[in-house]
């Protein structure tokens, strides 16, 4: 079928109009899609981060030092008299009280010594009495010149010698009685006994080198802590310069070998006045109550000692502080415009799970704690109160309208839900 010239022209015009209409529809569709994408992008909320509002406070500066426990009192029991052991009067490992009988020695020799001393004293007293009577008679005779003055003086001297003999006899008797008492060996202190080194039938001698048993008083108990002289010098310089305030808190906390915390706080007893040349350290001694005898002498432990007070410091959770490759401590903040910025800080010591920040922060700064890995310099974010886990201390004040950890991290905002539905 042949088309006329007019029909061909009409067909060409229709084809062009249809093509233009299709191109217009395509552009409109693309613009609509771009508009919807931009609108959805504008409606997506900024990243949520948990922040703490920094508040200055006085913070106790603590240091963790290693040490070992030692008995409060310790006594190596040795005999003070010689003899054969007849009885052991205590159970090994048991608790004994001061003055309690531990061993009984054969006391027959000591009893005989007491009897001998008594007899000697009686003889000396009789001699003294006779001389005193004689002296009285001579005094009368010398007054009548019946005897010479020299004879009377000799009798007076004999009386004084006899009096000295009586005193010596009394001392000998007392010494023999003391040795008889030493036949029963008693506990010099109250405490826990160890293993007995002798048995019944053993011959012991006075002041022998080997102890019969060792008694240790374990409640209270000491822990000897060692601090390097370098650290001690630094601490004293900080105190003298005013960078660190003097603390009147002498309490000490103890971390045991298994990592657990000893439930009872101790107190610092004294600091040694000299440095051990072998170790280059100073010994600090703390005293702890030990009612259940959980602590035994020789145990290793770490003691947390308060060394001073830092004024106008900030307690910031460790999760909020990062380090640069050169070791500079850095925190991320949310400024007044809701934008993330980084700031270097001075954080050289810790307290629990928090860094003690001494410079770099100002009161009211919003420190990012939750979402540090998501936040970037210059990124707009939505600051929400940081909710610490159960049992975690609140180191700084959080902004108003506190939320739980689940609401902060898991629950999406209403704007986010709206944007999602529109998208």
ABEGO torsion letter per residue (X at the ends): XBBBAAAAAAAAAAAAAAAAAAAAAAAAAAAAAAAAAAAAAAABBBBBBBBBBBBBBBBBBBBBBBBBBBBABBBBBBBABBEBBABBABBBGBBBBBGBBABBBBAAAAAAAAAAAAAAAAAAAAAAAAAAAAAAAAAAAAAAGABBAAAAAAAAAAAAAAAAAAAAAAAAAAAAAAAAAAABBBBABBEBBBBBABBBGBBBBBGBABBABBBBBAOBBBBBBBBBAAAAAAAAAAAAAGABBBBABABBBBBBAAGBBBABBBBBABBBABBBAAAGBBBBBBBBBBAAGABBBGBBBBBBBBAEBBBGBBBBBAAABBBBAAGBBBBBBBBAAGBBBBBBBBBABBBEABBBBABGBBBGBBBBABGAAABBBGBBBBBBBBBBBBGBBBABBBBBGBBBAAAAAABBBAAAAAAAAAX
